[in-house]
Amino acid sequence: MDAVRFDPIRLQPGHLSRPRSHERWRCEYIESTSYPEKGSCVLVEEEARTWIVESRADSEVETVMASTALICDTEPWKDLKEHINVIEKTHLRDLMNDVDRCQSMMVEFDGIILDYSRQRARLDTTEKLFKLAEAADLRKKIDSMYNGEHINSTENRSVLHIALRAPRDKVICSDGKNVVPDVWDVLDKIKDFSDRVRSGSWVGATGKALKDVVAIGIGGSFLGPLFVHTALQTDPESADCANGRQLRFLANVDPVDVARNLKGLNPETTLVVVVSKTFTTAETMLNARTMREWISSALGAQAVAKHMVAVSTNLTLVEKFGIDPANAFAFWDWVGGRYSVCSAVGVLPLSLQYGFPIVEKFLKGASNIDNHFYSTSFERNLPVLLGLLSVWNVTFLGYPARAILPYAQALEKFAPHIQQVSMESNGKGVSIDGVPLPFEAGEIDFGEPGTNGQHSFYQLIHQGRVIPCDFIGSIKSQQPIYLKGEVVSNHDELMSNFFAQPDALAYGKNPEQLLHENVPDHLIPHKTFSGNRPSLSLLLPSFDAYNIGQLLAIYEHRIAVEGFIWGINSFDQWGVELGKVLATQVRKQLHLSRTEGGPVQGFNFSTTTLLTKYLEVEPGNPSDSNELPRL
């Protein structure tokens, strides 16, 4: 079928049904206000903001509709905009006195408690948010994701990270095929391989057991697995399974990262996992070649096959690199990078470190939330509630940031991972139909574990900008300590802050209270806390592998809910591409200048000046040297 040409503001692929004779309806765009017949497609009629098109291929007729309506045009959206005036007249001090309200804003599922009573919301606010969800077709969009429809319309892909942790007997289809058996084929292969490495039946080129693993990847191939690894390191069961082993992650192309990862490692006992779907990612492949040189220079080129494996779909390049294709572990284009921790991307290195049974518990925790998200009413649905409240804070109340504050050192890499998942998913300026958004979407995510963050950026949170906060804690500590003579245990001390900080943000402290405390007049403005600063609390039973899987899935689905409400595509990431393209031009220039002394050309004045200055200094190592950095 020839492409249908429409005005770019009016129509994009994604809301079009499939004509009976074709794989998928595709559109391209021209600036035009007329819509003549084009090939086998013809405009039938135009009504308001909807265009109806007929496909006349093979004598069949298919009616296709595409709407450019934005969520902000709906009545529930307008109702919420007006509702802001009501909320502005309230204070959390007063809202927290309403016990019925607070009780209704506490939800429990499988031992996880969500308390969102410290949000700037009344009971009718949540009702209005549920109506907004209905107007956004949230239920239908969730169903579409779980049914394997191509909701990632700009890349024509399903979005099925839920299939990565589904039970064997689950049926989840993409393009008419149940993908769950394929997932378990890879999981079984990982289990077999990791068991052999951990038991010592798979050894290195010199016959020594492989005790150390370096996983090479970047972005979603790095941040998610690093978060889970860091969280499991101090979980007693996981730590016991990892005894005598170490897992490191090489992501940055900076040679300093290489030096840090190589420090103390022996090539004879090291296994390298190269994670790249296409096996072409520039940073990852340069780091992979660097590690290959480290291994081959010490053990010979033939050792690469015993010391390097891959997570990739490009078996041709894997083999060309020197890795046995039999030792390549697959994943699929319906797995977005930032959602890939439950695929071989994360499961392989984590299984090598902790054993497959531990990782399977993590997968079961994520699957538990997948089922909850799909089947639970919105009023009791953790990801839905969190997503709607984020939309309320970002778009209606105008708070552009969110602080993720886990009161657990084990979760020190959680905020960086969610930062990528959230900001890469929802950092969009157009709707899924290509219409520029007339409202703000996406939020700035950052965070640190408590209590470290309290001595860092909490000053701003309490008395500067209003930043909604997520407080995350656990009832049970991974590593409990109680010192004789202390008032409370170490974990109780930590959790005292977890419970106190949300109230401090909500209530604040007014001048009258300060006067009653005999604070000098000149200090009252400085010690006044306005309060009325929203937060929510997530209290989990513990941070074992199962709970870590639950926490990950809660946030993944929360981010999807936000995108579904805003009407954007949360599953592409075109914004990361432009810099890569420009970097290729710079790379060519650096090569030319280093090898042939060619002048810097083809750049603007600023870039030309900086590049010229950079090239004036010798790089510090001969260009033909393979010497690796050392610490």
SEDREN-813148 format. One record per residue (C-alpha): residue number from 1; residue in one letter; x, y, z. Coordinates in Angstrom, 2 decimals. Layout:
<rs>
R num residu      xx      yy      zz
R NUM      A       X       Y       Z
...
</rs>
This chain:
<rs>
R num residu      xx      yy      zz
R   1      M    0.00    0.00    0.00
R   2      D    1.28    3.45   -0.79
R   3      A    1.66    5.77    2.17
R   4      V   -1.19    8.09    3.01
R   5      R    0.01   11.69    3.19
R   6      F   -1.46   13.94    5.85
R   7      D   -0.60   17.18    7.55
R   8      P    2.04   16.33   10.24
R   9      I    0.03   18.01   12.97
R  10      R   -3.02   15.94   12.19
R  11      L   -2.09   12.31   11.84
R  12      Q    0.58    9.82   12.84
R  13      P    0.73    6.05   12.96
R  14      G   -0.37    4.38   16.14
R  15      H   -4.10    4.90   16.29
R  16      L   -4.74    3.17   12.98
R  17      S   -6.23   -0.28   12.64
R  18      R   -4.60   -2.72   10.24
R  19      P   -6.09   -2.92    6.74
R  20      R   -7.03   -6.49    5.98
R  21      S   -4.48   -6.94    3.20
R  22      H   -1.47   -5.33    4.83
R  23      E    0.95   -5.89    7.69
R  24      R    0.51   -2.42    9.14
R  25      W   -0.84    0.94    8.04
R  26      R    1.94    3.45    7.64
R  27      C    1.82    7.22    7.22
R  28      E    4.35    9.75    6.04
R  29      Y    3.88   13.47    6.11
R  30      I    3.83   16.51    3.84
R  31      E    2.78   20.03    4.62
R  32      S   -0.53   20.10    2.91
R  33      T   -4.08   21.09    3.65
R  34      S   -5.62   19.04    0.87
R  35      Y   -5.92   15.27    0.92
R  36      P   -6.16   13.87   -2.62
R  37      E   -6.39   10.19   -3.38
R  38      K   -2.95    8.60   -3.09
R  39      G   -2.48    5.16   -4.62
R  40      S   -4.88    2.70   -3.08
R  41      C   -5.98    5.00   -0.23
R  42      V   -8.51    7.79   -0.35
R  43      L   -9.94   10.28    2.12
R  44      V  -13.61    9.56    2.61
R  45      E  -14.74   12.31    4.93
R  46      E  -13.58   14.79    7.51
R  47      E  -15.42   15.33   10.76
R  48      A  -14.23   17.74   13.45
R  49      R  -10.81   16.42   14.47
R  50      T  -11.23   12.95   12.97
R  51      W  -10.33   11.71    9.51
R  52      I  -11.79    8.54    8.02
R  53      V   -9.72    6.75    5.41
R  54      E  -10.52    3.76    3.22
R  55      S   -8.03    1.16    2.06
R  56      R   -9.04   -0.17   -1.35
R  57      A   -6.35   -2.79   -1.83
R  58      D   -7.37   -6.10   -3.40
R  59      S  -10.94   -4.85   -3.74
R  60      E  -11.38   -4.79    0.02
R  61      V  -12.51   -1.76    2.00
R  62      E  -11.27   -1.03    5.49
R  63      T  -12.28    2.02    7.49
R  64      V   -9.54    3.51    9.59
R  65      M   -9.89    6.34   12.08
R  66      A   -7.28    8.54   13.68
R  67      S   -7.99   11.20   16.26
R  68      T   -5.67   13.99   17.31
R  69      A   -7.62   14.82   20.47
R  70      L   -5.35   15.66   23.40
R  71      I   -6.16   14.68   26.97
R  72      C   -6.13   18.37   27.93
R  73      D   -9.21   18.87   25.72
R  74      T  -11.33   16.57   27.89
R  75      E  -13.76   17.63   30.56
R  76      P  -12.03   15.72   33.39
R  77      W   -8.80   17.59   32.61
R  78      K  -10.59   20.94   32.67
R  79      D  -12.31   19.93   35.89
R  80      L   -8.95   19.22   37.52
R  81      K   -7.58   22.55   36.33
R  82      E  -10.43   24.31   38.10
R  83      H   -9.95   22.06   41.12
R  84      I   -6.48   23.54   41.64
R  85      N   -8.13   26.67   43.03
R  86      V   -9.77   24.56   45.73
R  87      I   -6.55   22.77   46.63
R  88      E   -4.62   26.03   46.84
R  89      K   -6.91   27.04   49.72
R  90      T   -6.05   23.93   51.73
R  91      H   -2.99   23.00   53.81
R  92      L   -1.74   19.54   54.60
R  93      R   -1.94   20.40   58.32
R  94      D   -5.71   20.48   57.94
R  95      L   -5.99   17.63   55.45
R  96      M   -4.05   15.33   57.79
R  97      N   -6.62   15.95   60.54
R  98      D   -9.26   14.16   58.46
R  99      V   -8.87   10.57   59.67
R 100      D  -11.34    9.15   57.14
R 101      R   -9.41   10.80   54.32
R 102      C   -6.09    9.47   55.59
R 103      Q   -7.47    5.99   56.03
R 104      S   -8.82    5.93   52.49
R 105      M   -5.41    7.02   51.18
R 106      M   -3.60    4.00   52.57
R 107      V   -3.47    0.91   50.35
R 108      E   -1.91   -2.46   51.15
R 109      F   -0.97   -5.24   48.77
R 110      D    1.08   -8.36   49.53
R 111      G    2.66   -6.76   52.57
R 112      I    3.48   -3.46   50.78
R 113      I    1.83   -0.37   52.24
R 114      L    1.33    2.79   50.19
R 115      D    0.43    5.90   52.19
R 116      Y   -0.39    8.88   49.98
R 117      S   -2.29   10.88   52.58
R 118      R    0.44   13.56   52.51
R 119      Q   -0.34   14.42   48.92
R 120      R   -2.02   17.75   48.25
R 121      A   -5.25   16.02   47.40
R 122      R   -8.71   15.55   48.84
R 123      L  -10.94   12.55   48.34
R 124      D  -12.69   14.31   45.47
R 125      T   -9.26   14.98   43.92
R 126      T   -8.64   11.26   43.55
R 127      E  -12.13   10.78   42.13
R 128      K  -11.37   13.42   39.50
R 129      L   -8.09   11.70   38.71
R 130      F   -9.91    8.41   38.16
R 131      K  -12.24   10.20   35.73
R 132      L   -9.16   11.54   33.94
R 133      A   -7.87    7.97   33.69
R 134      E  -11.18    6.96   32.13
R 135      A  -10.99    9.83   29.64
R 136      A   -7.45    8.76   28.73
R 137      D   -8.62    5.17   28.11
R 138      L   -6.11    3.97   30.70
R 139      R   -7.76    0.56   31.09
R 140      K   -7.75    0.03   27.34
R 141      K   -4.11    1.12   27.04
R 142      I   -3.02   -1.26   29.79
R 143      D   -4.90   -4.07   28.05
R 144      S   -3.26   -3.14   24.75
R 145      M    0.18   -3.44   26.31
R 146      Y   -0.57   -6.81   27.89
R 147      N   -2.15   -8.04   24.65
R 148      G    1.06   -7.35   22.73
R 149      E   -0.33   -4.62   20.51
R 150      H    2.25   -2.31   18.93
R 151      I    1.79    0.52   21.41
R 152      N    5.33    1.69   20.64
R 153      S    3.99    3.07   17.39
R 154      T    7.01    5.08   16.24
R 155      E    9.11    1.89   16.23
R 156      N    6.20   -0.42   15.34
R 157      R    6.80   -2.66   18.36
R 158      S    5.04   -4.39   21.19
R 159      V    6.02   -3.48   24.75
R 160      L    6.27   -6.75   26.67
R 161      H    8.78   -6.58   29.49
R 162      I    6.00   -8.28   31.49
R 163      A    6.68  -11.42   29.44
R 164      L   10.26  -11.53   30.74
R 165      R    9.05  -12.59   34.20
R 166      A    5.85  -14.43   33.30
R 167      P    5.30  -18.02   34.51
R 168      R    5.95  -20.80   31.98
R 169      D    2.25  -21.47   31.45
R 170      K    1.36  -17.83   30.75
R 171      V    0.28  -16.86   27.24
R 172      I    1.50  -13.44   26.12
R 173      C    1.47  -12.84   22.38
R 174      S    3.28  -10.51   20.04
R 175      D    2.25  -10.58   16.37
R 176      G    0.17  -13.67   17.06
R 177      K    2.97  -15.69   18.67
R 178      N    3.18  -16.64   22.33
R 179      V    6.58  -15.25   23.36
R 180      V    6.72  -16.82   26.83
R 181      P    8.24  -20.14   25.62
R 182      D   11.02  -18.18   23.90
R 183      V   11.67  -16.29   27.14
R 184      W   11.95  -19.51   29.10
R 185      D   14.24  -21.05   26.50
R 186      V   16.68  -18.23   27.23
R 187      L   16.14  -18.45   31.00
R 188      D   16.81  -22.17   30.94
R 189      K   19.95  -21.58   28.91
R 190      I   21.10  -18.96   31.44
R 191      K   20.41  -21.31   34.33
R 192      D   22.42  -24.08   32.70
R 193      F   25.34  -21.81   31.83
R 194      S   25.48  -20.02   35.19
R 195      D   25.27  -23.36   37.03
R 196      R   28.24  -24.65   35.04
R 197      V   30.32  -21.55   35.66
R 198      R   29.48  -21.43   39.36
R 199      S   30.11  -25.15   39.87
R 200      G   33.45  -25.02   38.08
R 201      S   32.49  -27.33   35.24
R 202      W   33.01  -24.38   32.86
R 203      V   36.56  -23.09   33.38
R 204      G   38.82  -20.56   31.77
R 205      A   41.56  -21.13   29.22
R 206      T   44.08  -22.19   31.89
R 207      G   41.68  -24.48   33.71
R 208      K   40.92  -22.12   36.56
R 209      A   37.36  -21.48   37.77
R 210      L   35.80  -18.19   36.69
R 211      K   35.00  -16.35   39.91
R 212      D   34.84  -12.78   38.60
R 213      V   32.40  -11.31   36.08
R 214      V   32.61   -7.98   34.26
R 215      A   29.36   -7.01   32.52
R 216      I   29.82   -4.47   29.73
R 217      G   26.81   -2.38   28.74
R 218      I   25.47    1.14   28.99
R 219      G   22.16    2.83   29.76
R 220      G   19.46    0.25   30.29
R 221      S   22.04   -2.51   29.90
R 222      F   23.83   -1.18   32.96
R 223      L   21.70    0.85   35.39
R 224      G   18.99   -1.75   36.03
R 225      P   21.30   -4.72   36.62
R 226      L   23.58   -2.52   38.76
R 227      F   20.62   -1.48   40.93
R 228      V   19.56   -5.08   41.52
R 229      H   23.13   -6.23   42.15
R 230      T   23.72   -3.46   44.68
R 231      A   20.44   -4.25   46.42
R 232      L   21.20   -7.97   46.70
R 233      Q   24.80   -7.63   47.88
R 234      T   23.75   -7.26   51.52
R 235      D   20.67   -9.48   51.47
R 236      P   21.79  -12.42   53.66
R 237      E   20.48  -15.20   51.40
R 238      S   21.85  -13.57   48.25
R 239      A   25.18  -12.71   49.84
R 240      D   25.63  -16.30   50.96
R 241      C   25.05  -17.51   47.40
R 242      A   27.58  -14.98   46.07
R 243      N   30.32  -15.88   48.54
R 244      G   33.76  -15.82   46.87
R 245      R   32.48  -14.20   43.69
R 246      Q   32.43  -10.62   42.44
R 247      L   30.44   -8.81   39.76
R 248      R   31.50   -5.51   38.21
R 249      F   29.85   -3.29   35.60
R 250      L   31.81   -1.46   32.91
R 251      A   29.68    1.22   31.26
R 252      N   31.51    4.49   30.71
R 253      V   33.80    4.70   27.70
R 254      D   36.11    6.79   29.91
R 255      P   39.33    4.72   30.32
R 256      V   39.17    5.47   34.04
R 257      D   36.15    3.18   34.26
R 258      V   38.17    0.46   32.52
R 259      A   41.04    0.95   34.98
R 260      R   38.74    0.71   37.98
R 261      N   37.09   -2.45   36.70
R 262      L   40.39   -4.14   35.92
R 263      K   41.96   -3.35   39.28
R 264      G   42.71   -6.54   41.17
R 265      L   41.30   -8.84   38.49
R 266      N   43.10  -11.80   36.97
R 267      P   42.28  -12.61   33.32
R 268      E   42.52  -16.32   34.16
R 269      T   39.54  -16.13   36.53
R 270      T   37.47  -13.45   34.77
R 271      L   34.41  -13.88   32.55
R 272      V   33.25  -10.90   30.46
R 273      V   29.60  -10.47   29.47
R 274      V   29.13   -8.08   26.53
R 275      V   25.59   -6.69   26.41
R 276      S   24.59   -5.07   23.12
R 277      K   21.48   -5.98   21.15
R 278      T   23.01   -5.02   17.79
R 279      F   26.65   -5.46   18.83
R 280      T   27.30   -2.01   17.38
R 281      T   26.84    0.37   20.34
R 282      A   29.96    2.55   20.13
R 283      E   30.82    2.83   23.83
R 284      T   30.03   -0.78   24.64
R 285      M   31.97   -2.21   21.72
R 286      L   35.07   -0.11   22.41
R 287      N   35.01   -1.33   26.01
R 288      A   34.48   -4.89   24.73
R 289      R   37.47   -4.62   22.42
R 290      T   39.50   -3.25   25.32
R 291      M   38.59   -6.22   27.52
R 292      R   39.27   -8.60   24.63
R 293      E   42.75   -7.13   24.33
R 294      W   43.24   -7.53   28.09
R 295      I   42.35  -11.22   27.89
R 296      S   44.13  -12.10   24.64
R 297      S   47.36  -10.29   25.56
R 298      A   47.57  -12.36   28.75
R 299      L   46.13  -15.70   27.62
R 300      G   46.20  -15.68   23.82
R 301      A   43.52  -14.93   21.24
R 302      Q   42.02  -18.41   21.56
R 303      A   41.10  -17.66   25.20
R 304      V   38.42  -15.15   24.17
R 305      A   35.90  -17.93   23.47
R 306      K   36.26  -19.22   27.03
R 307      H   36.32  -15.84   28.77
R 308      M   33.75  -13.77   26.84
R 309      V   30.03  -14.32   26.23
R 310      A   27.37  -12.06   24.75
R 311      V   23.82  -10.86   25.24
R 312      S   22.85   -9.95   21.71
R 313      T   20.68  -10.77   18.72
R 314      N   23.39  -10.17   16.11
R 315      L   25.06  -13.57   16.00
R 316      T   27.07  -12.67   12.91
R 317      L   28.90   -9.84   14.66
R 318      V   29.18  -11.86   17.85
R 319      E   31.06  -14.59   15.98
R 320      K   33.17  -12.08   14.08
R 321      F   34.17  -10.56   17.40
R 322      G   35.53  -13.90   18.57
R 323      I   32.69  -15.07   20.82
R 324      D   31.13  -18.47   20.18
R 325      P   27.53  -17.80   18.98
R 326      A   26.48  -20.75   21.16
R 327      N   27.37  -18.53   24.11
R 328      A   25.14  -15.67   22.99
R 329      F   21.91  -15.09   24.94
R 330      A   19.00  -13.52   23.09
R 331      F   16.45  -10.85   23.83
R 332      W   13.84   -9.21   21.63
R 333      D   12.87   -5.90   20.07
R 334      W    9.78   -5.74   22.30
R 335      V   12.16   -5.25   25.23
R 336      G   13.19   -1.62   25.65
R 337      G   16.69   -1.14   27.02
R 338      R   15.60    0.56   30.22
R 339      Y   13.03   -2.21   30.79
R 340      S   15.49   -5.04   30.09
R 341      V   16.81   -5.89   33.57
R 342      C   14.52   -8.93   33.66
R 343      S   15.89  -10.20   30.34
R 344      A   19.28  -11.82   29.74
R 345      V   20.69   -8.30   30.07
R 346      G   20.31   -8.51   33.84
R 347      V   19.48  -12.15   34.49
R 348      L   22.75  -13.51   33.05
R 349      P   25.25  -11.46   35.12
R 350      L   23.04  -11.63   38.21
R 351      S   22.68  -15.42   37.90
R 352      L   26.44  -15.79   37.54
R 353      Q   26.86  -13.84   40.77
R 354      Y   23.95  -15.07   42.91
R 355      G   22.72  -18.22   41.21
R 356      F   19.56  -18.59   39.15
R 357      P   17.25  -19.47   42.10
R 358      I   17.85  -16.04   43.67
R 359      V   17.21  -14.26   40.38
R 360      E   14.06  -16.32   39.86
R 361      K   12.72  -14.95   43.15
R 362      F   13.39  -11.45   41.83
R 363      L   11.48  -12.27   38.63
R 364      K    8.56  -13.68   40.64
R 365      G    8.34  -10.46   42.64
R 366      A    8.13   -8.42   39.45
R 367      S    5.53  -10.81   38.01
R 368      N    3.46  -10.46   41.18
R 369      I    3.16   -6.71   40.56
R 370      D    2.50   -7.28   36.85
R 371      N   -0.59   -9.30   37.82
R 372      H   -1.62   -6.73   40.42
R 373      F   -1.31   -3.88   37.92
R 374      Y   -3.36   -5.73   35.31
R 375      S   -6.14   -7.10   37.49
R 376      T   -6.67   -4.71   40.43
R 377      S   -9.20   -1.88   40.41
R 378      F   -7.62    1.54   40.03
R 379      E   -8.67    2.58   43.55
R 380      R   -6.39   -0.14   45.05
R 381      N   -3.80   -0.35   42.28
R 382      L   -0.34    0.75   43.45
R 383      P    1.18    1.73   40.07
R 384      V   -2.01    3.43   38.91
R 385      L   -2.31    5.50   42.09
R 386      L    1.34    6.49   41.94
R 387      G    1.09    7.39   38.25
R 388      L   -2.04    9.51   38.66
R 389      L   -0.53   11.36   41.61
R 390      S    2.59   12.09   39.57
R 391      V    0.47   13.56   36.78
R 392      W   -1.37   15.65   39.38
R 393      N    1.89   16.97   40.83
R 394      V    3.72   17.59   37.57
R 395      T    1.09   18.89   35.22
R 396      F   -1.55   20.41   37.46
R 397      L    0.30   21.61   40.56
R 398      G    3.38   22.49   38.50
R 399      Y    6.07   20.61   40.44
R 400      P    8.64   19.57   37.81
R 401      A   10.81   17.31   39.98
R 402      R   10.48   14.24   42.18
R 403      A   12.86   13.04   44.88
R 404      I   13.25    9.28   45.31
R 405      L   14.39    8.71   48.88
R 406      P   14.99    5.09   49.86
R 407      Y   15.80    4.68   53.55
R 408      A   18.05    1.74   52.73
R 409      Q   21.66    1.89   51.63
R 410      A   20.99   -1.27   49.62
R 411      L   18.86    0.88   47.28
R 412      E   21.61    3.43   46.60
R 413      K   21.40    2.72   42.84
R 414      F   17.61    2.72   42.68
R 415      A   17.19    6.46   42.03
R 416      P   19.75    6.49   39.16
R 417      H   17.95    3.58   37.51
R 418      I   14.49    5.10   37.88
R 419      Q   15.92    8.41   36.70
R 420      Q   16.69    6.77   33.37
R 421      V   13.46    4.77   33.13
R 422      S   11.35    7.83   33.90
R 423      M   13.17   10.61   32.09
R 424      E   13.95    8.58   28.98
R 425      S   10.40    7.25   28.85
R 426      N    8.40   10.40   29.53
R 427      G   10.77   13.17   28.50
R 428      K    8.64   13.96   25.47
R 429      G    7.26   17.15   23.95
R 430      V    4.72   15.71   21.52
R 431      S    1.79   13.34   21.85
R 432      I    1.83    9.84   20.40
R 433      D    0.05   11.43   17.40
R 434      G    2.90   13.93   16.91
R 435      V    0.96   16.89   18.26
R 436      P    3.03   19.36   20.34
R 437      L    1.91   19.16   23.96
R 438      P    0.41   22.37   25.38
R 439      F    1.25   21.18   28.90
R 440      E    4.31   19.90   30.75
R 441      A    4.94   16.16   30.83
R 442      G    7.72   14.17   32.45
R 443      E    9.52   14.97   35.67
R 444      I   13.09   15.43   36.85
R 445      D   13.99   12.47   39.04
R 446      F   16.84   12.40   41.52
R 447      G   17.56   10.97   44.93
R 448      E   19.89    9.56   47.55
R 449      P   19.41    7.07   50.34
R 450      G   18.35    8.42   53.71
R 451      T   19.84    9.62   55.92
R 452      N   22.62   10.74   53.56
R 453      G   20.23   12.90   51.57
R 454      Q   19.10   14.72   54.71
R 455      H   22.59   16.18   54.99
R 456      S   22.70   17.02   51.30
R 457      F   19.63   18.46   49.54
R 458      Y   16.85   18.31   52.15
R 459      Q   17.45   21.98   52.93
R 460      L   16.01   22.84   49.54
R 461      I   13.16   20.35   49.95
R 462      H   12.11   21.83   53.31
R 463      Q   12.61   25.55   52.73
R 464      G   13.30   26.04   49.03
R 465      R   11.49   24.66   46.02
R 466      V    8.56   22.32   46.51
R 467      I    9.62   18.84   45.37
R 468      P    7.25   15.91   45.90
R 469      C    9.07   13.07   47.63
R 470      D    8.85    9.29   47.54
R 471      F    9.94    7.79   50.87
R 472      I   10.77    4.09   50.58
R 473      G   11.50    1.94   53.63
R 474      S   11.40   -1.61   54.90
R 475      I   10.12   -3.16   58.11
R 476      K   13.05   -5.57   58.31
R 477      S   16.70   -4.62   57.85
R 478      Q   18.98   -6.66   55.64
R 479      Q   21.76   -6.34   58.25
R 480      P   20.23   -5.69   61.72
R 481      I   22.47   -4.22   64.41
R 482      Y   21.56   -3.45   68.00
R 483      L   24.21   -2.07   70.33
R 484      K   23.78   -2.70   74.02
R 485      G   22.93    0.51   75.81
R 486      E   21.58    2.32   72.75
R 487      V   18.04    3.65   72.88
R 488      V   17.08    1.98   69.60
R 489      S   18.64   -0.34   67.05
R 490      N   20.45    1.08   64.02
R 491      H   17.50    0.25   61.78
R 492      D   15.06    1.90   64.19
R 493      E   17.25    5.00   64.10
R 494      L   17.13    4.99   60.31
R 495      M   13.37    4.44   60.23
R 496      S   12.76    7.16   62.81
R 497      N   13.82    9.56   60.07
R 498      F   11.72    7.72   57.48
R 499      F    8.58    8.32   59.56
R 500      A    9.48   11.86   60.68
R 501      Q   10.51   13.51   57.43
R 502      P    7.12   13.24   55.64
R 503      D    5.38   14.89   58.60
R 504      A    8.00   17.62   58.75
R 505      L    7.40   18.36   55.08
R 506      A    3.61   18.28   55.48
R 507      Y    3.19   20.29   58.68
R 508      G    6.19   22.62   58.66
R 509      K    6.59   25.10   61.48
R 510      N    4.92   28.50   61.67
R 511      P    6.07   31.72   63.38
R 512      E    3.61   31.28   66.26
R 513      Q    5.19   27.98   67.19
R 514      L    8.62   29.54   67.04
R 515      L    7.56   32.42   69.29
R 516      H    6.21   29.92   71.79
R 517      E    9.64   28.27   71.75
R 518      N   11.26   31.66   72.51
R 519      V   13.12   31.81   69.21
R 520      P   14.61   35.33   68.76
R 521      D   12.63   37.53   66.41
R 522      H   15.45   37.94   63.92
R 523      L   15.72   34.16   63.48
R 524      I   11.99   33.47   63.03
R 525      P   11.98   34.01   59.23
R 526      H   14.95   31.68   58.90
R 527      K   13.45   28.93   61.06
R 528      T    9.96   29.07   59.58
R 529      F    8.92   26.04   57.53
R 530      S    5.94   26.61   55.26
R 531      G    5.01   22.91   55.18
R 532      N    2.32   21.83   52.72
R 533      R    4.98   19.91   50.81
R 534      P    3.65   16.65   49.33
R 535      S    5.16   13.21   49.79
R 536      L    4.15    9.58   49.79
R 537      S    5.50    6.59   51.68
R 538      L    6.10    3.04   50.49
R 539      L    6.77    0.56   53.29
R 540      L    7.91   -2.91   52.20
R 541      P    8.33   -6.02   54.37
R 542      S   12.04   -6.30   53.51
R 543      F   14.47   -5.85   50.65
R 544      D   15.04   -9.43   49.61
R 545      A   15.13  -10.53   45.97
R 546      Y   11.32  -10.90   45.77
R 547      N   10.63   -7.44   47.20
R 548      I   13.26   -5.86   44.97
R 549      G   11.43   -7.32   41.97
R 550      Q    8.17   -5.88   43.26
R 551      L    9.64   -2.43   43.75
R 552      L   11.11   -2.39   40.25
R 553      A    7.81   -3.37   38.63
R 554      I    5.83   -0.81   40.65
R 555      Y    7.94    2.00   39.28
R 556      E    8.06    0.63   35.73
R 557      H    4.25    0.51   35.58
R 558      R    3.88    3.85   37.36
R 559      I    5.92    5.47   34.58
R 560      A    3.77    3.76   31.94
R 561      V    0.61    5.08   33.61
R 562      E    1.93    8.63   33.46
R 563      G    2.67    8.28   29.75
R 564      F   -0.72    6.71   29.07
R 565      I   -2.45    9.64   30.78
R 566      W   -0.37   12.29   29.04
R 567      G   -0.95   10.54   25.72
R 568      I    2.74   10.19   24.84
R 569      N    4.88    7.27   23.70
R 570      S    6.81    6.18   26.79
R 571      F    8.64    3.43   24.92
R 572      D   10.82    5.16   22.33
R 573      Q   13.84    7.39   22.96
R 574      W   14.63    9.45   19.89
R 575      G   16.10   12.13   22.11
R 576      V   19.26   10.11   22.70
R 577      E   20.08    9.82   19.00
R 578      L   21.10   13.31   17.87
R 579      G   24.13   13.56   20.14
R 580      K   25.33   10.16   18.89
R 581      V   25.14   11.34   15.28
R 582      L   27.15   14.48   16.01
R 583      A   29.68   12.48   18.03
R 584      T   30.34   10.36   14.93
R 585      Q   31.37   13.50   13.02
R 586      V   33.68   14.55   15.84
R 587      R   35.17   11.04   16.03
R 588      K   36.04   11.18   12.32
R 589      Q   37.68   14.56   12.79
R 590      L   39.75   13.37   15.75
R 591      H   40.95   10.36   13.79
R 592      L   41.90   12.50   10.80
R 593      S   43.72   15.05   12.93
R 594      R   45.53   12.43   15.04
R 595      T   46.69   10.31   12.09
R 596      E   47.18   12.83    9.29
R 597      G   47.41   16.16   11.08
R 598      G   44.37   17.45    9.23
R 599      P   42.90   20.78   10.36
R 600      V   39.55   20.96   12.13
R 601      Q   36.88   21.70    9.54
R 602      G   33.12   21.64    9.20
R 603      F   32.20   22.79   12.71
R 604      N   30.99   26.06   14.16
R 605      F   33.47   28.53   15.60
R 606      S   33.01   27.40   19.20
R 607      T   33.44   23.68   18.52
R 608      T   36.33   24.32   16.14
R 609      T   38.14   26.35   18.80
R 610      L   37.64   23.73   21.51
R 611      L   38.66   20.84   19.26
R 612      T   41.77   22.67   18.12
R 613      K   42.75   23.35   21.73
R 614      Y   42.11   19.72   22.63
R 615      L   44.30   18.47   19.79
R 616      E   47.21   20.72   20.74
R 617      V   48.08   18.37   23.61
R 618      E   49.40   14.88   23.01
R 619      P   46.92   12.23   24.18
R 620      G   49.41   10.69   26.61
R 621      N   49.84    7.33   24.92
R 622      P   51.12    6.34   21.46
R 623      S   48.26    5.92   18.99
R 624      D   49.47    2.47   18.01
R 625      S   49.80    1.20   21.58
R 626      N   47.49   -1.40   23.11
R 627      E   48.62   -0.65   26.64
R 628      L   45.70   -0.65   29.04
R 629      P   45.18    1.87   31.86
R 630      R   46.39    0.86   35.28
R 631      L   45.68    1.92   38.85
</rs>
